[in-house]
Amino acid sequence: MADTRTTPRRWRLAHGRSIELGAQAVVMGILNVTPDSFSDGGRFDDLGRAVAQAERMVAEGATIIDVGGESTRPGGTPIGAAQEQARVLPVLEALAARLDVVLSIDTYRSETARLALAAGAHIVNDVWGLSRDPALAALAAETGAGLVIMHTGRERQKHPDVIADQHVFLEPALATARAAGVADAQIALDPGFGFAKDADENLALAARFEELAAFGLPLVAGTSRKRFIGHATGREGGAARAAGTAATSAILRLKGASVFRVHDVAINVDALRMTDAILAARPGGAE
């Protein structure tokens, strides 16, 4: 039987693009054009620096660049749609003109997502999993955009079992997407490491990650530089957690993740290429 981690499937995106998932892990580089993101706030909130960072990540092996204009860190300052759009749209337009790369917009607002898709984005990455603005589902159906539906524990009562809570949140979100006409071939699921989950919950989620295969959809791993990595390694934030992040990427690849959302592209690309080489070397692993 073919390994589900390496079985080819095509993730359908906007503008006629798609990404083949299967034999090779896909890296999504994080580009926060914000002054206050938890790890890199203020580093890329200038158009020139943002474009240069995207170019660097693509050169290091990123297939997707995920552009976000509002910090999602705990205690982050909320902003309005107009300010979010002023941050992300010039960057998306510049990247679409300069790079042949898949672009993702990290937003929970359908208004921002519509403008971002018009500017060249191919994927909508919703950290609120359609719970803030369900109109994102209709927009994805209309445009054919890829849709990342992320789990969050914020602003709700969680089930005490981390996998059961994934189903409690994601099954209604998937029902919303499908009712709006979004095809499963457009959808990927992100279990939301770090989003209203403590260190023990994040470690348990990683340890049981393979159970998420029950959804039958591609899985996104977003562990990059998260606090639980520092909890385990003793490293302070930022790039000091790059090696710990790469370790989680390799482990979660073995447990079924297809897409890896990271700040530090090169080290994660290397870790994932090594993991994929080992998977391919197993009997039946290269089918």
Contacts in CASP RR format, 6 or more apart in sequence:
PFRMAT RR
TARGET T0000
AUTHOR 0000-0000-0000
METHOD contacts of the structure
MODEL  1
MADTRTTPRRWRLAHGRSIELGAQAVVMGILNVTPDSFSDGGRFDDLGRA
VAQAERMVAEGATIIDVGGESTRPGGTPIGAAQEQARVLPVLEALAARLD
VVLSIDTYRSETARLALAAGAHIVNDVWGLSRDPALAALAAETGAGLVIM
HTGRERQKHPDVIADQHVFLEPALATARAAGVADAQIALDPGFGFAKDAD
ENLALAARFEELAAFGLPLVAGTSRKRFIGHATGREGGAARAAGTAATSA
ILRLKGASVFRVHDVAINVDALRMTDAILAARPGGAE
2 284 0 8 1.000
2 285 0 8 1.000
2 287 0 8 1.000
3 279 0 8 1.000
3 282 0 8 1.000
3 284 0 8 1.000
3 285 0 8 1.000
3 287 0 8 1.000
4 213 0 8 1.000
4 256 0 8 1.000
5 22 0 8 1.000
5 253 0 8 1.000
5 254 0 8 1.000
5 256 0 8 1.000
5 258 0 8 1.000
5 279 0 8 1.000
6 22 0 8 1.000
6 23 0 8 1.000
6 276 0 8 1.000
6 279 0 8 1.000
6 280 0 8 1.000
6 285 0 8 1.000
6 286 0 8 1.000
6 287 0 8 1.000
7 22 0 8 1.000
7 287 0 8 1.000
8 20 0 8 1.000
8 21 0 8 1.000
8 22 0 8 1.000
8 23 0 8 1.000
9 20 0 8 1.000
9 21 0 8 1.000
9 22 0 8 1.000
9 185 0 8 1.000
9 218 0 8 1.000
10 18 0 8 1.000
10 19 0 8 1.000
10 20 0 8 1.000
10 21 0 8 1.000
10 185 0 8 1.000
11 18 0 8 1.000
11 19 0 8 1.000
11 20 0 8 1.000
11 21 0 8 1.000
11 146 0 8 1.000
11 185 0 8 1.000
11 186 0 8 1.000
11 188 0 8 1.000
11 218 0 8 1.000
12 18 0 8 1.000
12 144 0 8 1.000
12 146 0 8 1.000
12 183 0 8 1.000
12 185 0 8 1.000
12 186 0 8 1.000
13 19 0 8 1.000
13 102 0 8 1.000
13 122 0 8 1.000
13 123 0 8 1.000
13 144 0 8 1.000
13 145 0 8 1.000
13 146 0 8 1.000
13 186 0 8 1.000
14 117 0 8 1.000
14 120 0 8 1.000
14 121 0 8 1.000
14 122 0 8 1.000
14 123 0 8 1.000
14 143 0 8 1.000
14 144 0 8 1.000
14 145 0 8 1.000
14 146 0 8 1.000
15 120 0 8 1.000
15 122 0 8 1.000
17 102 0 8 1.000
17 122 0 8 1.000
19 26 0 8 1.000
19 63 0 8 1.000
19 64 0 8 1.000
19 102 0 8 1.000
21 218 0 8 1.000
21 258 0 8 1.000
21 259 0 8 1.000
22 258 0 8 1.000
23 276 0 8 1.000
23 280 0 8 1.000
23 286 0 8 1.000
24 273 0 8 1.000
24 276 0 8 1.000
25 249 0 8 1.000
25 253 0 8 1.000
25 257 0 8 1.000
25 258 0 8 1.000
25 259 0 8 1.000
25 260 0 8 1.000
25 272 0 8 1.000
25 273 0 8 1.000
25 275 0 8 1.000
25 276 0 8 1.000
26 63 0 8 1.000
26 64 0 8 1.000
26 258 0 8 1.000
26 259 0 8 1.000
26 260 0 8 1.000
27 61 0 8 1.000
27 62 0 8 1.000
27 63 0 8 1.000
27 64 0 8 1.000
27 259 0 8 1.000
27 260 0 8 1.000
27 262 0 8 1.000
27 265 0 8 1.000
27 268 0 8 1.000
27 269 0 8 1.000
27 272 0 8 1.000
28 62 0 8 1.000
28 63 0 8 1.000
28 64 0 8 1.000
28 65 0 8 1.000
28 66 0 8 1.000
28 104 0 8 1.000
28 220 0 8 1.000
28 259 0 8 1.000
28 260 0 8 1.000
28 261 0 8 1.000
28 262 0 8 1.000
29 57 0 8 1.000
29 62 0 8 1.000
29 64 0 8 1.000
29 65 0 8 1.000
29 66 0 8 1.000
29 261 0 8 1.000
29 262 0 8 1.000
29 263 0 8 1.000
29 265 0 8 1.000
30 40 0 8 1.000
30 66 0 8 1.000
30 224 0 8 1.000
30 261 0 8 1.000
30 262 0 8 1.000
30 263 0 8 1.000
31 44 0 8 1.000
31 50 0 8 1.000
31 53 0 8 1.000
31 54 0 8 1.000
31 57 0 8 1.000
31 65 0 8 1.000
31 66 0 8 1.000
31 67 0 8 1.000
31 68 0 8 1.000
31 91 0 8 1.000
32 39 0 8 1.000
32 40 0 8 1.000
32 41 0 8 1.000
32 42 0 8 1.000
32 43 0 8 1.000
32 44 0 8 1.000
32 68 0 8 1.000
32 69 0 8 1.000
32 71 0 8 1.000
33 44 0 8 1.000
33 45 0 8 1.000
33 50 0 8 1.000
33 67 0 8 1.000
33 68 0 8 1.000
33 69 0 8 1.000
33 87 0 8 1.000
33 88 0 8 1.000
33 91 0 8 1.000
34 41 0 8 1.000
34 42 0 8 1.000
34 45 0 8 1.000
34 68 0 8 1.000
34 69 0 8 1.000
34 70 0 8 1.000
34 71 0 8 1.000
34 87 0 8 1.000
35 41 0 8 1.000
35 42 0 8 1.000
35 45 0 8 1.000
36 42 0 8 1.000
36 71 0 8 1.000
36 73 0 8 1.000
36 76 0 8 1.000
36 77 0 8 1.000
37 71 0 8 1.000
37 72 0 8 1.000
37 73 0 8 1.000
38 71 0 8 1.000
38 73 0 8 1.000
38 74 0 8 1.000
38 225 0 8 1.000
39 224 0 8 1.000
39 225 0 8 1.000
39 237 0 8 1.000
39 238 0 8 1.000
39 263 0 8 1.000
40 238 0 8 1.000
40 263 0 8 1.000
41 71 0 8 1.000
43 49 0 8 1.000
43 53 0 8 1.000
44 50 0 8 1.000
44 53 0 8 1.000
45 87 0 8 1.000
47 90 0 8 1.000
47 91 0 8 1.000
47 94 0 8 1.000
48 94 0 8 1.000
50 67 0 8 1.000
50 91 0 8 1.000
50 94 0 8 1.000
51 91 0 8 1.000
51 94 0 8 1.000
51 95 0 8 1.000
51 98 0 8 1.000
54 65 0 8 1.000
54 91 0 8 1.000
54 95 0 8 1.000
54 99 0 8 1.000
54 101 0 8 1.000
55 98 0 8 1.000
55 99 0 8 1.000
56 265 0 8 1.000
57 65 0 8 1.000
57 265 0 8 1.000
58 65 0 8 1.000
58 99 0 8 1.000
58 101 0 8 1.000
60 265 0 8 1.000
60 266 0 8 1.000
60 269 0 8 1.000
61 265 0 8 1.000
61 266 0 8 1.000
61 269 0 8 1.000
62 101 0 8 1.000
62 265 0 8 1.000
62 269 0 8 1.000
63 101 0 8 1.000
63 102 0 8 1.000
64 101 0 8 1.000
64 102 0 8 1.000
64 103 0 8 1.000
64 104 0 8 1.000
64 123 0 8 1.000
64 259 0 8 1.000
65 95 0 8 1.000
65 99 0 8 1.000
65 101 0 8 1.000
65 102 0 8 1.000
65 103 0 8 1.000
65 104 0 8 1.000
66 104 0 8 1.000
66 105 0 8 1.000
66 106 0 8 1.000
66 123 0 8 1.000
66 125 0 8 1.000
66 261 0 8 1.000
67 88 0 8 1.000
67 91 0 8 1.000
67 92 0 8 1.000
67 95 0 8 1.000
67 103 0 8 1.000
67 104 0 8 1.000
67 105 0 8 1.000
67 106 0 8 1.000
67 116 0 8 1.000
67 121 0 8 1.000
68 84 0 8 1.000
68 87 0 8 1.000
68 88 0 8 1.000
68 105 0 8 1.000
68 106 0 8 1.000
68 107 0 8 1.000
69 79 0 8 1.000
69 84 0 8 1.000
69 87 0 8 1.000
69 88 0 8 1.000
69 106 0 8 1.000
69 107 0 8 1.000
70 78 0 8 1.000
70 79 0 8 1.000
70 80 0 8 1.000
70 84 0 8 1.000
70 107 0 8 1.000
71 77 0 8 1.000
72 106 0 8 1.000
72 127 0 8 1.000
72 195 0 8 1.000
81 109 0 8 1.000
81 111 0 8 1.000
81 112 0 8 1.000
84 107 0 8 1.000
84 109 0 8 1.000
84 112 0 8 1.000
85 111 0 8 1.000
85 112 0 8 1.000
85 115 0 8 1.000
88 105 0 8 1.000
88 107 0 8 1.000
88 112 0 8 1.000
88 116 0 8 1.000
89 115 0 8 1.000
89 116 0 8 1.000
89 119 0 8 1.000
92 103 0 8 1.000
92 105 0 8 1.000
92 116 0 8 1.000
92 119 0 8 1.000
92 120 0 8 1.000
92 121 0 8 1.000
93 119 0 8 1.000
93 120 0 8 1.000
95 101 0 8 1.000
95 103 0 8 1.000
96 103 0 8 1.000
96 119 0 8 1.000
96 120 0 8 1.000
96 121 0 8 1.000
102 122 0 8 1.000
102 123 0 8 1.000
103 120 0 8 1.000
103 121 0 8 1.000
103 122 0 8 1.000
103 123 0 8 1.000
104 121 0 8 1.000
104 122 0 8 1.000
104 123 0 8 1.000
104 124 0 8 1.000
104 125 0 8 1.000
104 148 0 8 1.000
105 112 0 8 1.000
105 113 0 8 1.000
105 116 0 8 1.000
105 117 0 8 1.000
105 121 0 8 1.000
105 123 0 8 1.000
105 124 0 8 1.000
105 125 0 8 1.000
106 125 0 8 1.000
106 127 0 8 1.000
107 113 0 8 1.000
107 116 0 8 1.000
107 124 0 8 1.000
107 125 0 8 1.000
107 126 0 8 1.000
108 126 0 8 1.000
108 127 0 8 1.000
108 128 0 8 1.000
108 129 0 8 1.000
108 132 0 8 1.000
108 133 0 8 1.000
108 136 0 8 1.000
109 132 0 8 1.000
109 133 0 8 1.000
109 136 0 8 1.000
110 133 0 8 1.000
110 135 0 8 1.000
110 136 0 8 1.000
110 138 0 8 1.000
110 139 0 8 1.000
113 121 0 8 1.000
113 124 0 8 1.000
113 136 0 8 1.000
113 139 0 8 1.000
113 145 0 8 1.000
114 139 0 8 1.000
114 143 0 8 1.000
116 124 0 8 1.000
117 124 0 8 1.000
117 139 0 8 1.000
117 143 0 8 1.000
117 145 0 8 1.000
121 145 0 8 1.000
122 145 0 8 1.000
122 146 0 8 1.000
123 145 0 8 1.000
123 146 0 8 1.000
123 147 0 8 1.000
123 148 0 8 1.000
124 136 0 8 1.000
124 139 0 8 1.000
124 140 0 8 1.000
124 145 0 8 1.000
124 146 0 8 1.000
124 147 0 8 1.000
124 148 0 8 1.000
125 148 0 8 1.000
125 150 0 8 1.000
125 190 0 8 1.000
126 132 0 8 1.000
126 133 0 8 1.000
126 136 0 8 1.000
126 147 0 8 1.000
126 148 0 8 1.000
126 149 0 8 1.000
126 150 0 8 1.000
127 150 0 8 1.000
127 152 0 8 1.000
127 192 0 8 1.000
127 195 0 8 1.000
128 150 0 8 1.000
128 152 0 8 1.000
128 154 0 8 1.000
129 149 0 8 1.000
129 150 0 8 1.000
129 151 0 8 1.000
129 152 0 8 1.000
129 169 0 8 1.000
129 170 0 8 1.000
129 173 0 8 1.000
130 136 0 8 1.000
130 137 0 8 1.000
130 149 0 8 1.000
130 173 0 8 1.000
130 176 0 8 1.000
130 177 0 8 1.000
131 152 0 8 1.000
131 169 0 8 1.000
131 173 0 8 1.000
134 176 0 8 1.000
134 180 0 8 1.000
136 147 0 8 1.000
137 147 0 8 1.000
137 176 0 8 1.000
137 177 0 8 1.000
137 179 0 8 1.000
137 180 0 8 1.000
137 181 0 8 1.000
137 182 0 8 1.000
138 180 0 8 1.000
138 181 0 8 1.000
139 145 0 8 1.000
140 146 0 8 1.000
140 147 0 8 1.000
140 177 0 8 1.000
140 180 0 8 1.000
140 182 0 8 1.000
140 186 0 8 1.000
141 180 0 8 1.000
141 181 0 8 1.000
141 182 0 8 1.000
141 183 0 8 1.000
144 186 0 8 1.000
145 186 0 8 1.000
146 186 0 8 1.000
146 187 0 8 1.000
146 188 0 8 1.000
147 177 0 8 1.000
147 182 0 8 1.000
147 186 0 8 1.000
147 187 0 8 1.000
147 188 0 8 1.000
148 187 0 8 1.000
148 188 0 8 1.000
148 189 0 8 1.000
148 190 0 8 1.000
148 220 0 8 1.000
149 170 0 8 1.000
149 173 0 8 1.000
149 174 0 8 1.000
149 177 0 8 1.000
149 187 0 8 1.000
149 188 0 8 1.000
149 189 0 8 1.000
149 190 0 8 1.000
150 189 0 8 1.000
150 190 0 8 1.000
150 191 0 8 1.000
150 192 0 8 1.000
150 195 0 8 1.000
150 220 0 8 1.000
151 165 0 8 1.000
151 166 0 8 1.000
151 169 0 8 1.000
151 170 0 8 1.000
151 189 0 8 1.000
151 190 0 8 1.000
151 191 0 8 1.000
151 192 0 8 1.000
151 195 0 8 1.000
152 169 0 8 1.000
152 192 0 8 1.000
152 195 0 8 1.000
152 196 0 8 1.000
153 165 0 8 1.000
153 169 0 8 1.000
153 195 0 8 1.000
153 196 0 8 1.000
153 197 0 8 1.000
154 195 0 8 1.000
154 196 0 8 1.000
156 169 0 8 1.000
158 165 0 8 1.000
158 168 0 8 1.000
158 196 0 8 1.000
159 165 0 8 1.000
159 168 0 8 1.000
162 197 0 8 1.000
162 201 0 8 1.000
162 204 0 8 1.000
162 205 0 8 1.000
162 208 0 8 1.000
163 205 0 8 1.000
163 208 0 8 1.000
163 211 0 8 1.000
163 212 0 8 1.000
166 191 0 8 1.000
166 205 0 8 1.000
166 212 0 8 1.000
170 189 0 8 1.000
170 215 0 8 1.000
174 187 0 8 1.000
174 215 0 8 1.000
177 187 0 8 1.000
178 184 0 8 1.000
184 217 0 8 1.000
187 217 0 8 1.000
187 218 0 8 1.000
188 217 0 8 1.000
188 218 0 8 1.000
188 219 0 8 1.000
188 220 0 8 1.000
188 258 0 8 1.000
188 259 0 8 1.000
189 212 0 8 1.000
189 215 0 8 1.000
189 217 0 8 1.000
189 218 0 8 1.000
189 219 0 8 1.000
189 220 0 8 1.000
190 219 0 8 1.000
190 220 0 8 1.000
190 221 0 8 1.000
190 222 0 8 1.000
190 261 0 8 1.000
191 205 0 8 1.000
191 209 0 8 1.000
191 212 0 8 1.000
191 219 0 8 1.000
191 221 0 8 1.000
192 222 0 8 1.000
193 202 0 8 1.000
193 205 0 8 1.000
193 206 0 8 1.000
193 221 0 8 1.000
193 222 0 8 1.000
193 223 0 8 1.000
193 226 0 8 1.000
193 228 0 8 1.000
194 202 0 8 1.000
194 226 0 8 1.000
194 227 0 8 1.000
194 228 0 8 1.000
197 205 0 8 1.000
197 228 0 8 1.000
198 228 0 8 1.000
199 227 0 8 1.000
199 228 0 8 1.000
199 231 0 8 1.000
199 232 0 8 1.000
202 223 0 8 1.000
202 226 0 8 1.000
202 228 0 8 1.000
203 228 0 8 1.000
203 232 0 8 1.000
206 223 0 8 1.000
206 248 0 8 1.000
206 251 0 8 1.000
206 252 0 8 1.000
206 255 0 8 1.000
209 219 0 8 1.000
209 221 0 8 1.000
209 252 0 8 1.000
209 255 0 8 1.000
209 256 0 8 1.000
209 257 0 8 1.000
210 255 0 8 1.000
210 256 0 8 1.000
212 219 0 8 1.000
212 256 0 8 1.000
213 219 0 8 1.000
213 256 0 8 1.000
218 258 0 8 1.000
218 259 0 8 1.000
219 256 0 8 1.000
219 257 0 8 1.000
219 258 0 8 1.000
219 259 0 8 1.000
220 257 0 8 1.000
220 258 0 8 1.000
220 259 0 8 1.000
220 260 0 8 1.000
220 261 0 8 1.000
221 248 0 8 1.000
221 249 0 8 1.000
221 252 0 8 1.000
221 253 0 8 1.000
221 257 0 8 1.000
221 259 0 8 1.000
221 260 0 8 1.000
221 261 0 8 1.000
222 260 0 8 1.000
222 261 0 8 1.000
222 262 0 8 1.000
223 229 0 8 1.000
223 245 0 8 1.000
223 248 0 8 1.000
223 249 0 8 1.000
223 252 0 8 1.000
224 241 0 8 1.000
224 245 0 8 1.000
224 261 0 8 1.000
224 262 0 8 1.000
224 263 0 8 1.000
224 264 0 8 1.000
224 268 0 8 1.000
225 237 0 8 1.000
225 238 0 8 1.000
225 239 0 8 1.000
225 241 0 8 1.000
225 242 0 8 1.000
225 245 0 8 1.000
225 263 0 8 1.000
225 264 0 8 1.000
226 241 0 8 1.000
226 245 0 8 1.000
229 235 0 8 1.000
229 241 0 8 1.000
229 244 0 8 1.000
229 245 0 8 1.000
229 248 0 8 1.000
230 236 0 8 1.000
230 237 0 8 1.000
230 241 0 8 1.000
232 244 0 8 1.000
233 241 0 8 1.000
233 243 0 8 1.000
233 244 0 8 1.000
235 241 0 8 1.000
235 244 0 8 1.000
238 263 0 8 1.000
239 263 0 8 1.000
239 264 0 8 1.000
242 263 0 8 1.000
242 264 0 8 1.000
242 267 0 8 1.000
242 268 0 8 1.000
243 267 0 8 1.000
245 262 0 8 1.000
245 263 0 8 1.000
245 264 0 8 1.000
245 267 0 8 1.000
245 268 0 8 1.000
246 264 0 8 1.000
246 267 0 8 1.000
246 268 0 8 1.000
246 270 0 8 1.000
246 271 0 8 1.000
247 271 0 8 1.000
249 257 0 8 1.000
249 260 0 8 1.000
249 262 0 8 1.000
249 268 0 8 1.000
249 271 0 8 1.000
249 272 0 8 1.000
249 275 0 8 1.000
250 271 0 8 1.000
250 272 0 8 1.000
250 274 0 8 1.000
250 275 0 8 1.000
252 260 0 8 1.000
253 260 0 8 1.000
253 272 0 8 1.000
253 275 0 8 1.000
253 276 0 8 1.000
253 279 0 8 1.000
254 275 0 8 1.000
254 279 0 8 1.000
260 268 0 8 1.000
260 272 0 8 1.000
262 268 0 8 1.000
279 285 0 8 1.000
280 286 0 8 1.000
END
